[in-house]
Amino acid sequence: MASGITAEVVFNPLATAARFKTSSKRAQKWLDTEVLKDCTPYVPRLTGALEHSGIEGTAIGSGEIIYNSPYAKQQYYGYFNHSTQSHPKASREWFEVAKAANQSKWLAGTKKLGGDR
């Protein structure tokens, strides 16, 4: 006589969605913070206003990094000459430069925090 095991599996889609939403939010906050930090050496810096505008203009966790100084766009696209006095690696399109240097770290961190191991 064979004995069987009976199990009942209850799937709660709302609880599962909430768990993934929480880990996704945590991953996005981490990524936004890392992007700002990793862009810093590449942001032109004379007074620090441009760098600080990225901190003030960004809502951590939104997925958007915003440098909101009046001249940020001109600096980003290289319309102005930029100072490398404080940041010797400063360049135009600093996000792209930071991404090239840090993309694998960013992907690994968001996968880990987002629950995709």
C-alpha positions as CSV (number, residue, x, y, z in Angstrom):
1,M,0.0,0.0,0.0
2,A,1.5,3.3,-1.1
3,S,1.2,6.3,1.1
4,G,0.9,9.7,-0.4
5,I,1.5,13.2,0.8
6,T,-1.0,15.8,0.2
7,A,0.0,19.5,0.3
8,E,-2.0,22.6,-0.2
9,V,-0.2,25.5,-1.9
10,V,-1.7,28.9,-1.3
11,F,-0.4,31.6,-3.6
12,N,-1.1,35.1,-2.4
13,P,-0.4,37.4,-5.4
14,L,-0.8,40.6,-3.3
15,A,1.8,39.5,-0.8
16,T,4.2,38.4,-3.5
17,A,3.8,41.7,-5.4
18,A,4.4,43.7,-2.2
19,R,7.6,41.8,-1.4
20,F,8.9,42.4,-4.9
21,K,7.9,46.0,-4.8
22,T,9.8,46.5,-1.6
23,S,13.0,45.0,-2.9
24,S,12.6,46.9,-6.2
25,K,12.3,50.2,-4.3
26,R,15.4,49.3,-2.2
27,A,17.3,48.5,-5.3
28,Q,16.3,51.7,-7.1
29,K,17.3,53.8,-4.0
30,W,20.6,52.1,-3.9
31,L,21.2,52.6,-7.7
32,D,20.2,56.3,-7.6
33,T,22.7,56.9,-4.7
34,E,25.5,55.0,-6.4
35,V,25.0,56.8,-9.7
36,L,25.2,60.2,-8.0
37,K,28.3,59.1,-6.0
38,D,30.0,57.5,-9.0
39,C,29.3,60.5,-11.3
40,T,30.9,63.0,-8.8
41,P,34.5,62.6,-10.0
42,Y,33.4,63.4,-13.5
43,V,31.1,66.4,-12.8
44,P,32.9,69.7,-13.6
45,R,33.5,71.5,-10.3
46,L,34.4,75.1,-9.7
47,T,32.2,76.1,-6.8
48,G,30.5,72.8,-6.2
49,A,27.1,74.2,-7.2
50,L,26.7,71.9,-10.2
51,E,27.5,68.8,-8.1
52,H,25.2,69.9,-5.3
53,S,22.4,70.5,-7.8
54,G,22.4,66.8,-8.6
55,I,21.9,66.0,-4.9
56,E,19.2,68.6,-4.5
57,G,17.5,67.8,-7.8
58,T,17.3,64.1,-7.4
59,A,14.5,62.3,-5.5
60,I,16.4,59.2,-4.4
61,G,14.4,56.2,-5.5
62,S,12.7,57.9,-8.5
63,G,15.1,56.5,-11.1
64,E,15.9,59.9,-12.4
65,I,19.1,61.8,-11.6
66,I,18.6,65.5,-12.2
67,Y,21.2,68.1,-12.1
68,N,19.1,71.2,-11.9
69,S,21.5,74.1,-11.9
70,P,20.8,76.7,-14.6
71,Y,23.9,75.7,-16.6
72,A,23.8,71.9,-16.1
73,K,22.7,71.1,-19.6
74,Q,25.4,73.3,-21.2
75,Q,28.1,71.7,-19.0
76,Y,26.8,68.2,-19.7
77,Y,26.9,68.6,-23.4
78,G,30.2,70.5,-23.4
79,Y,28.9,73.9,-24.6
80,F,31.1,75.5,-21.9
81,N,34.7,74.8,-21.1
82,H,34.7,73.0,-17.7
83,S,37.1,73.2,-14.8
84,T,39.1,70.1,-13.9
85,Q,40.8,71.9,-11.0
86,S,38.8,70.1,-8.3
87,H,37.9,67.1,-10.3
88,P,40.7,66.1,-12.6
89,K,38.5,63.5,-14.3
90,A,35.7,66.0,-15.0
91,S,34.2,65.6,-18.5
92,R,31.1,66.3,-20.5
93,E,28.4,63.6,-20.5
94,W,29.6,62.6,-17.0
95,F,26.9,60.0,-16.6
96,E,28.0,58.1,-19.7
97,V,31.6,58.2,-18.4
98,A,30.5,57.0,-14.9
99,K,28.3,54.3,-16.5
100,A,31.2,53.0,-18.6
101,A,33.3,52.7,-15.4
102,N,30.6,51.3,-13.1
103,Q,27.9,49.6,-15.1
104,S,28.7,46.1,-14.0
105,K,28.7,47.1,-10.3
106,W,25.4,48.9,-10.8
107,L,23.8,45.8,-12.4
108,A,25.2,43.4,-9.8
109,G,23.9,45.6,-6.9
110,T,20.5,46.1,-8.3
111,K,20.1,42.4,-9.1
112,K,21.2,41.5,-5.6
113,L,18.9,44.0,-3.9
114,G,16.0,43.4,-6.3
115,G,15.9,39.8,-5.5
116,D,17.5,38.5,-8.7
117,R,20.4,36.5,-7.4
